[in-house]
Amino acid sequence: MKRLSCLIQIGNYEFKNVVEVKIESTFEQLTDTAQLTLPRKLQFQDKAITGDSGIFKPGDAVKIYLGYDFKNELIFSGYLTDIKPGTPLVFRCEDEMYQLKRGALNKSFRTSIKLRELLSFMLPNYKIHCPDVTIGTIRLEKETPAQVLNRLNKDFSFRSWFRDGTLYVGLAWWPELQQTPPPRFTFNWDIISHDLLYQQAENVRLKVRAISIGDDNKKTEVEVGDPEGELRTLTYYNVPKKDLVEFAKLEIERMRFTGFRGKFISFGSPVVRHGDRVEIVDRTISDRNGLYIAKRVETTFGLHGYRQSIELGPKV
């Protein structure tokens, strides 16, 4: 039987015992979060853990390594945001986006600017991966970098998230980051439990809103699909209205698939990151086998084992 193992690093200290770890990660939100529950009796050289003289303070760097039999993998990297005192102690953490939630920016770009130029202005010390697109004129007025990234998501449907110290802006997932071969999960084997539902394409109700933004920031908008369907919004640049309609129809065809929706729980290995392809295998009905994008991964570790709850996105 495999034994659970972990290594937690906070500031200059590290330990290998924890009551529970919870990590939430998705490309649908800017910030990945982690929560560490530690035994109250934990002490470091008879020093206070919290308070003005405490050894742990907000902003301390945090790394969480989890695994089996001391073969641990880095699952979370970020910063301590606050400590909830009591029994047991609860440490709350955020990933690198924590650093982008401070430092107000003021700047007006009166001519069209490329996305990379804007990001490089905001974050000169970060490695950035983004598409080569123009976003028009933009004004920053007492906004943190994180607030600007939220605005880019709202106005242009640009997703923003960190992976291994690099800020990715634009796509929800990048094929070059996906594992090869994709992790495989099988019913009645390493899928511990699930709420997956198998849908037929003809029963999926979708509506797509497609928006094109010109160099002058003028928007052209169309909607296609079921008026009462689930809404999806797409953003393009300098695309004629007739092409917007075709792009929206193609998106509906892509999302109206026959396959699984929902989430499942599996063991902590193989590790899955949001944006990965995952293969679902049904040994009794092979026609149901398929590849899906992992939209959200919630990791738990502790007294009840090491588990991943993986929410499926589109079929690929």
N, C-alpha and C positions, 0 to 999 in steps of 0.2 A: 504494500500500500504506500502510495506517495504521501510524503509529509509536507505540510504547508510551511513555507519559509518567506520571510520578508526582510527588508532593510529600509528603515525610515531615516532620512536625514533632514534635520531642521537646523538651520544656521550651522554652528560648529559642532553640533551634537548628532549622534546617531544611536538607534536602538533597534532591536530585533523582536520586540514584543508589542502587540497591539490588540486591543479588544475587537476593533472593527475598522475597516476602511470602506468608504463609499466614494466612487468616482463617476462623474457624469460627463460624457463627451459627445458632441454632435456638431455637424456643420450648420445646423439651423440656429445656433446661438454663438455670439462672439466668444464667450468665456467657458472654458472647461473648469469644473469645480471638483474639489476633493474634500472629504470630511474624515478626520482621524479621531477615533475614540480611544483614549489611553486610560490605563488603570490609575486611579487617584493616588495610589501608594507610590507611583513612579517618582523617583527623586534623582537628582544629579548632584552628587558631591554636597548633599545637605543644603543646596541652594533652592530658593523659591523658584517655582516654575512661571508664575504669572505675577502681575503687579509691576510697580515702578522699578523694583529691583529684580524682577524675574529674568530668567535666562532666555526666555523666548519672547519675541516682540513682533508685532505686525511688520511685514516687509522682509522677514527672514526667508532665505531661500529654502525651498522644500523639494525633495526628491523622494519618490515612492517606488521601490522595487518590490515586485511580487513574483512568486513562483512556487515551484515544488522542489523539495530535496536540495535547497540552496542554489538552484539554477534560476536565479531571479532575473526579471526583465524590468527595465524602466517603464513604468506605466503612467506616471504623472510627474511633471516638472513645473514648479511655479513658486508661489510665495504664500506665506502665512498672512491671512487677513485679520483674523481675530480668534480669541480663545474664550470658550464658554466655560467658566469655572464651575466646580461642583464635583460630584462623584457619579460617573467618571468624568475626566476632562475631555472636552471636545474641541479639536482644532479645525478651523475652517480655512480653506486655501483656494486660490485661483491661479490659473496658468499665467503665461507671460502677458496676457491681456491686462493683467493687474497693473503693469507698468504704464500702460497706455491710457489709463483712466485719470491721469494727473497731468498738469501742465497745459494751460489754456493757450490756444493758437489764435492769432489774428493775422489775416492775410487775404488780400483780394487779388484774384487772377482775372484780369479784365479781358484777356484773350483766351481762346480755346487752349486747354491744357491736356496733356496725356495723363492717364491714370498713374503711370510710373513716376512722372514728374511730381505729381501731387504727393504720392506716398513717400518719395525720397525727401521731399521738403519736410514732411511731418516726422519722418522716422529715419534720419540720416545714418543712424548707427545699426540699423537692422538689415538683414538679408531679406529681400522681397521677391516674391514670385507672382507675376500678374500678366494678364494679356496686354497686347499692344493696342490699346484703344484710346480714343479721345473722348473726354467727358464734357467738353465745352467750358464755359466760364464758371467759376465757383468762388464763393466768399466764405472765409472762415472767421467767425466772430465769437471769441471767448469759448471755443470748443476744444475739448480734449481730443487726442487722436482717436480714442475709442468712440466718441460721439460722431466724429466724421465718418468712421467706418460704418457705424449704424446708419448714417444718412446715405452712404453709398449703397447700402443694402436696400433701404427704402426706395431710393430714387432710381437705382440702376439694377437692382437684384444681384448685386455683387456680394457673395459670401466671403467672410473673412475669418481666418482661424490660423493658429500656430501649429507647426509640426517640426520637431527637432530644431527649434530656434529660428526657423524661417516663417515669415508671415506670408500666407497664401491669400490672395484677394482675387475674386472673380468667380471661378467655378466652384460648385459645391464639392466636387471631387476631381482629383487629377489622376489620370491613368498611370502615370509614371510612379506614383506612390503606392499603388496597389500591389499586394503580395502575389507572387507567382511561384507555384500554382496557388489558386485561391484556397483559403481554409474550407474544409469540408465538414458538414454536420449532418448526421443521419438520425432519422426517427428511430426510437426504441434502442438507441445506442448511446450517442453523446448529446442528444437533445434531451435534457432532463425533464423539461416541461415546456408548454407553449400555449399561446392563444391564436395560433396561425389559422387563418381561414383561406380556403382555396376558392378563388373567384373565377367566374367566366367573363371573358372580355365584354360580351354583349350586355352584361349586367352592371358594368361600371359607368357611372354618370359623372361626366367631367365638363367643365367650362374653362376655356383658356382665354385670358386677356393678354394680348400681345401689344407691346408698346415700342415704338421706334423713336429715338431721340436724335435730332439733328445737331449739326455743329453749333447752331444758335440756341440749343436747348429746347427748341420747340418739339412738342410730343405729338405723335400720331398714334391712335389707339384703336384696336379692333377687338371684338369678342366673338368667339365661335364655340359651338358645342351646346350642351344641354343647359338651358337657362337656370335650372334648379340644381345643377350638378356642382360637385366640389370644385372650387376656383383655384386655378394655377395662373400665376403671372409670369410672363417672360419679357425681357427687355433686350432690344437690339439698337443698332446705331445706323442711321442713314439708310434705312430699309423702306422701299416704297410700300404703300398701303396694300397693294395687291399681293406682294410677297409676304407681308405680315400675315395675311389670311392663310396662305399656304403653310407658313411656318407653324402657325397655331394648329392647323389641322394635323400636321406631322407630329406635333407634341401630343395631341390627343391620341393618335394611333400608338405612340410610344408608351403612353401611360395606361392605355386601355388594354391591358395584357391579361392573359389567362395565367394565373399563378397565385402565389401566396401573398397575403398581407398580414401584418401583425408582428409579433416578436416571440422570441424563444429564449430559454435559459440553457446555457451549456457550462462546461467547466472553464477554468481560467486559461487553459491551453487547448488549441493555439490562440494566441492573443489576436484580437480583432480590433482594428481602428476604424473610426467612421470614415466612409469613403472606400473602404475595402470591398472587393467582390467576395461574396460568400456563396458556397455551393450547398444547396439543400438537396438531400437524397432521401427518397422514399423507396425502400426496398420492396414494398408490396405493390406499389403503383408507380412504375418507372416513368410513366408519362408526366409525373409531377416533378421530376428532377429539374433543377434549374439554377441559374446564377442570379444573384440579387446584390444591389448595393446596400451596405450597412449604413443606415441613416443615423442611428443613435446606439451608443454602447454605454451601459451602466455596469460598472464593475463593483463587486462586493467581495470582501475578504475578511475572515475572522473565524469566530466560533462555529459558524454554520458552513464553513468551507470557502472555496474560491470559485466564484461564479461570474459569468458574463450574461447580461440580458441584452440581446441584440435585436434591434428593431429594423425590419426590412424596408428598404426603399424600392425604387423601380427594378423591374426585371431587366437583365442585360443579355 
